[in-house]
Amino acid sequence: MTTPLSAQLEVGFDYTRSLGPTLGRFMTGLRQRRVTGVRGSDGRVHVPPAEYDPVTAQPLTDVVEVASAGVVRSWSWAAEPLAGQPLDHPFAWALVQLDGADTSILHAVDAGTPDRMRTGMRVRARWARERVGRIQDIACFEPSDGPAAEPLDDELDPVTMVTTPVVLRYEHTASLVESKFLLGLTEGRLLGQRCPACGKVYIPPRPACPTDGVPTEGEVELPDRGTVTTFCIVNVPFLGQRITPPYVAAYVLLDGADIAFQHLVLGCAADQVRMGMRVEAVWKPREQWGPTLENIDHFRPADEPDAPFDSYSQHL
Amino acid sequence: MPDVAVVGFAQTPCVRRTTGTTNGVEMLVPIFHEVLTGLGLTKGDIGFWCSGSSDYLAGRAFSFVSAVDAIGAFPPITESHVEMDAAWALYEAWVKILTGEVDTALVYGFGKSSAGQLRRVMALQLDPYLVAPLWPDSIGLAGIQARLGLESGQWSERDMAEVAARSRADAMSNPHAQFAGEVDVEELLARPYLADPLRSHDCAPITDGAAVVVLAADDRARELCDRPAWITGIEHRVDSPNLGGRDLTTSPSTVAAGKAAGADGVQVAELHAPFTHQEILLRQALGLGDEVRVNPSGGVLCGNPMFAAGLGRIGEAAKRVLTGEADRVLGHATSGPLLQQNLVCVMEGRD
């Protein structure tokens, strides 16, 4: 095998952040179609507002309202917009200096084609219909010599938090030895790897022996029985839990392995599980097997005497 | 305080896509072996290990911890990590040696950019309140910076294409380069824009790769190699993250770091410039004249392994001293959007 297993992986999280006084005021203003900046120690008006002076590092509190129209100071053309960007058709990224501001704000300009863009052109904010107090309340800017939209005077609670969903997609690749292990599982086999330097057997295998830093290269097939080295009784319910507590999560050291992995021990009362207990795998029905250790539904007590402590004391 | 030198450097080939995992182990094992055997060292001889990488690039938590498998961390080692380019890990290792606690350090960086969508991943280094929610991509931002310089007359599209052509020609002598070859400037300028005003040749490629540098102090360095690259100055500075609030046609942090590190009189400079205009900007900021050989390796325009490329610049510059080709060299690394943070490392040979 030369190509490892890989799969699409989506990682997402809604970041929720408190805004503090400066950005809170800015976001509250956006909801009313109002743009506020702050005056720095050198007299420059920063839009978006700086919380601290970029030169003196002093907190800035002199709030200045500016227009929601201004001038493009530089731009680039986004011919193929990416997920999450302000527009889903070609647009310009631009630094826009709003009237009354001395710095520029980064945003999108909906110009249609790059030949309608030029540095120095006038643009105005196109406000989102639904505004919640976030930078996307400005949907984008649009080319216009006309006046900016009038701010609204509706009284709403101040915006104190902002939520930013982040979603990233990856192609997650298993190592070659992990791939062999996962493919072995589809046949009901447990394939570990032996380190050529220290002789230790790792299952699941790792690309390099963590003791010696060399690739593990000797494939070793292991039996589906072993010893509980340590365990805990789960009494706490949590989101996504598949088994009703109490139940036992244990480290199982397969016979011939040098590292234990975590799995479930069922088939006896939780308080009967002990260190040194001998266990054997209970496989799911074969038609449910895939490239996953979940093919083993759980381990159950094997009808054997407990393993002596010395037999697993180096694997705790 | 001890004098610290770069004594060893190794890197993987720069490639568009590797089949390895995002924790870098497959890339790191061979280059650790290469650099350590080249110096006659084993892992037990290394006093301190420090790495640079990013979980955002890897798409998994604590990828740098998994990477430690490549070391073989038994008996336990002293180890640290920065979520930055590994040039900053080198800075940490340099400080560690200055404390006198250790006399050797191994610094490594790795990145598998091909696993995710690099342009989107890079958006997450931006201001999380006002900028990142718009997902501005790294090329779109660089285009804004390039245009500011174009319209102020600081550089032209031809100047930028010439940087690309020279880089690719230089990379023909670099076996690790992703892109190399003779290209015609006119031909480059005839190609379409990728993100007006940037064309493909203006942008560093997406690269998987890793790099490693070994540092040593005083007599230890002299034992390990004939001509150590002694670090005579290493400094890093940062500019405001507010992209619309600073002059993007210069880099005050590079100017300051270059002054503090003593950039004058270098013969070779390896500059971490992921966009052609940024090489021109950095040359100006560091005051490098025409007599200075810039990016003889081809630079990151010919291979840009994220989180390893800045360390690689220091390694490539040091290599010119180690081999006796140059006496005084400069390695530069950048981090953050549009050259926000910059590190300058000046090294020299002493015969």
Chai-1 contact restraints between the chains, C-beta under 6 A:
chainA,res_idxA,chainB,res_idxB,connection_type,confidence,min_distance_angstrom,max_distance_angstrom,comment,restraint_id
A,P4,B,T19,contact,1.0,0.0,6.0,A-B,restraint_1
A,L9,B,G59,contact,1.0,0.0,6.0,A-B,restraint_2
A,V11,B,G59,contact,1.0,0.0,6.0,A-B,restraint_3
A,L23,B,Y129,contact,1.0,0.0,6.0,A-B,restraint_4
A,H46,B,G245,contact,1.0,0.0,6.0,A-B,restraint_5
A,P48,B,L130,contact,1.0,0.0,6.0,A-B,restraint_6
A,P54,B,S240,contact,1.0,0.0,6.0,A-B,restraint_7
A,S74,B,I144,contact,1.0,0.0,6.0,A-B,restraint_8
A,S74,B,R147,contact,1.0,0.0,6.0,A-B,restraint_9
A,S74,B,L148,contact,1.0,0.0,6.0,A-B,restraint_10
A,S76,B,G140,contact,1.0,0.0,6.0,A-B,restraint_11
A,S76,B,G143,contact,1.0,0.0,6.0,A-B,restraint_12
A,S76,B,I144,contact,1.0,0.0,6.0,A-B,restraint_13
A,S76,B,A195,contact,1.0,0.0,6.0,A-B,restraint_14
A,W77,B,A195,contact,1.0,0.0,6.0,A-B,restraint_15
A,W77,B,D196,contact,1.0,0.0,6.0,A-B,restraint_16
A,A78,B,G140,contact,1.0,0.0,6.0,A-B,restraint_17
A,L82,B,R120,contact,1.0,0.0,6.0,A-B,restraint_18
A,L82,B,D137,contact,1.0,0.0,6.0,A-B,restraint_19
A,G84,B,W135,contact,1.0,0.0,6.0,A-B,restraint_20
A,Q85,B,W135,contact,1.0,0.0,6.0,A-B,restraint_21
A,P86,B,L134,contact,1.0,0.0,6.0,A-B,restraint_22
A,W93,B,P136,contact,1.0,0.0,6.0,A-B,restraint_23
A,W93,B,G140,contact,1.0,0.0,6.0,A-B,restraint_24
A,W93,B,I144,contact,1.0,0.0,6.0,A-B,restraint_25
A,L95,B,I144,contact,1.0,0.0,6.0,A-B,restraint_26
A,L95,B,G244,contact,1.0,0.0,6.0,A-B,restraint_27
A,T103,B,G244,contact,1.0,0.0,6.0,A-B,restraint_28
A,T103,B,G245,contact,1.0,0.0,6.0,A-B,restraint_29
A,S104,B,G244,contact,1.0,0.0,6.0,A-B,restraint_30
A,I105,B,G244,contact,1.0,0.0,6.0,A-B,restraint_31
A,L106,B,V131,contact,1.0,0.0,6.0,A-B,restraint_32
A,L106,B,L243,contact,1.0,0.0,6.0,A-B,restraint_33
A,L106,B,G244,contact,1.0,0.0,6.0,A-B,restraint_34
A,P114,B,D196,contact,1.0,0.0,6.0,A-B,restraint_35
A,T119,B,E151,contact,1.0,0.0,6.0,A-B,restraint_36
A,I135,B,L130,contact,1.0,0.0,6.0,A-B,restraint_37
A,I135,B,P133,contact,1.0,0.0,6.0,A-B,restraint_38
A,T164,B,P133,contact,1.0,0.0,6.0,A-B,restraint_39
A,L168,B,G116,contact,1.0,0.0,6.0,A-B,restraint_40
A,Y170,B,G59,contact,1.0,0.0,6.0,A-B,restraint_41
A,Y170,B,A115,contact,1.0,0.0,6.0,A-B,restraint_42
A,Y170,B,G116,contact,1.0,0.0,6.0,A-B,restraint_43
A,E171,B,A115,contact,1.0,0.0,6.0,A-B,restraint_44
A,T173,B,T21,contact,1.0,0.0,6.0,A-B,restraint_45
A,S175,B,T21,contact,1.0,0.0,6.0,A-B,restraint_46
A,R206,B,D69,contact,1.0,0.0,6.0,A-B,restraint_47
A,P207,B,V25,contact,1.0,0.0,6.0,A-B,restraint_48
A,P207,B,E26,contact,1.0,0.0,6.0,A-B,restraint_49
A,A208,B,V25,contact,1.0,0.0,6.0,A-B,restraint_50
A,A208,B,V29,contact,1.0,0.0,6.0,A-B,restraint_51
A,A208,B,D69,contact,1.0,0.0,6.0,A-B,restraint_52
A,A208,B,A70,contact,1.0,0.0,6.0,A-B,restraint_53
A,P210,B,D69,contact,1.0,0.0,6.0,A-B,restraint_54
A,T211,B,G72,contact,1.0,0.0,6.0,A-B,restraint_55
A,T211,B,F74,contact,1.0,0.0,6.0,A-B,restraint_56
A,D212,B,G72,contact,1.0,0.0,6.0,A-B,restraint_57
A,G213,B,A70,contact,1.0,0.0,6.0,A-B,restraint_58
A,G213,B,I71,contact,1.0,0.0,6.0,A-B,restraint_59
A,G213,B,G72,contact,1.0,0.0,6.0,A-B,restraint_60
